[in-house]
Amino acid sequence: MQFEQGTWTCPAGVTTARVAVAGGGGGSGTRYVLGGKIYFKGGSGELITTTVDVIPYTAYNITVGGGGTYATTSSNTGAYAGDGGPSSFGSISARGGGGATTKKSGTSYGSGASGGSAEKEN
């Protein structure tokens, strides 16, 4: 999982900002079985959209979460794709989506992953 970090400095005269913070998507996976491939999708990251109070000339930390790693396997032990990374703006944080699993369980050959929480908007 890769991510980027940086800052945003509030310009003069600005006292509120509308922000959208989205966590990175979970990694997908492939399982080779019965002469073919089965694909599993990772979950989407949480999305938070809100308006925040800001202070002119103040720098706010920003983190953009990366997508989860890919997984592939042909064994019954399976493989697990990586979860997506969290993203943030100041104190607002959005979780990344879950990574897919390609592990065989009973008659199932794997599963997609759950996404982040439902979109929040203030």
Salt bridges, closest charged atoms under 4 A:
GLU46 OE1 - ARG95 NE 3.61
GLU46 OE2 - LYS120 NZ 3.40
GLU121 OE2 - ARG18 NH2 2.77
